[in-house]
Amino acid sequence: MFFTAGAQGAMAQDFSFYRIDVEGNKRIEASTIVTYSGLATEQVFGADDLNRAYQNIIASGLFESVEVIPNDNLLVIKVSEFPTVNKIEFEGNRLVNDDTLRSAVGLQPRRVFNPDKVDGDRSAIAQLYADQGRLAARITPKIIRR
């Protein structure tokens, strides 16, 4: 006995939006976020385009979370911005002074917080200590949200 199963090709859904709304933004203009997305109104988009828009907005490094939600002829982009860094302090450092540490880190006050930069800054500080022969130095970033 032979059984055959035919898979019907999934119909790719196309979207066309007459309006793009941005929600959740506080410091960054809605028009800037739409520009990051690479989308424009009254054009036809596929799911890949919406995914690419999501990736583009995330790649800006300004947002903690992003949602791209098609809703009939309206596209809603929901964002949650990373906070702004207020100040950077160092504790427990005896071998390397604050000014040297400050010059080694990429995060700066009054700039947008980025967790990737925190990892890079931790590595840079660890390298400063390693250069002084302190290979076992522990660097523990602490983020205090207010």
N, C-alpha and C positions, 0 to 999 in steps of 0.2 A: 504494500500500500504506500502511496505517495501523498504527502501533505505539503502544500505550498502556502506560504503566508506572504502576502504582499504588503509592504509598508507604504502607506501613502505618504508622499512628501508633505511635510508640515508647511502650511502656508505661512510665509513670512508676513508679519503684520507691519504695515506701513502707518506712519503717523504724520499728520500735518497740523500745525498749531497756528492759531490766529493770535495767540498771546502767550508770552512767557512771564510767569510771576516768580519772584524770588522771595522766600520767607526766611526769617531768622537772622538775616544780616544786620549788623549793628554799625560797624565801622566801614565796611567795604560796600561801595555802591552796587546796586542791583545790576546796572548796565555793565559794570566791570565783570561781575560774575557770569552774566550772559555771554560776554565776550570770551571769557575763559572757556565756556562750554563749547564754543564753536558752532552753536546752533543759531538759527534765525527763524523768524516767523514766516509763514506762508511758503515753506519748502517741505518736501516729502522726506521723511527720515525712517530708517529701519531701526530695529532693536540694537544693532551694532553701533549706530550713530549715537543712540542714547547712552550706551555703555561707554563709548569714547568720550562723550560729554562729561559723564561722571568722572572718568579717569583724568580728563583735562583739569577739572576743577580741583580734584584731590591733589594733582601734581603741582598746583600753585603753592602748596605748603601752608596755606592760610586757614584751612578748615579742619576741624576735628572730625566732623561727619558731614556727609552729603547724601541727599536723596534726590533722584530725578524721577518725577512721578507724572506720567502721561494721564490726562483726564479729559477725554473727548478732544475738543479743539484747544485745550489749555494744557500747557506744560508747567508744572510747579517744580521749582528747584528749592529744596529745603536745605539750609546750611546751618552749621554751628561753628562759629569762628573760634580759632585758638585765642586764648587771652593774650593781652599785652603784658610783657615783662615789666614789673614795677622796679624791682631792684635785685641785685645779685650780691649775695654775701658768702664769705668763706669762713668756715669754723674748723678749729683743730689743726690748722696749718702752722707749723713752727719752722720748718726747713725752707719753705718757699713763701715769700711775702705776698700780700694781697695784690699789689700792683703787678707783679709778675704773673700771678694767676689770672688776673683780669685781662692782661694782654694776650693770654693763651686761649681764652674762650671766645666763641663766636656769638653767643647770645649777648645781647646788650639791652640795657634798660630802655623802655619806650619803643621796643620792637616787638613784633609778633613772636610769641612762644612757638617753638617747633621741637617736638620730641626727638627728631633725628639729630638736631644740633646738640641737644643735651648729651646724647651718646657720644658724639664727636668731641664735645668739651670734656667729658669724663675721661676719654682716651688721651686727650692732649694733656690734661692735668696729671694723669698717671705717668705719662712719658716724662714730664718735668721731674717728677719724683724719681723715676727710674734713672734719669740722667744724673741724679744726685746719689745713686746707689741704694735708693729705697725701693727695691723691687716688690716688696710685700705691702706697699702703701695701699690702703683701701679708699676709694673715692666713691662716696654715696650721695648722688644728687637728691635733694629734697625739694619738692615743689609744693608750695603753700598757696592754695587758691583762696582768694578773698573776694 
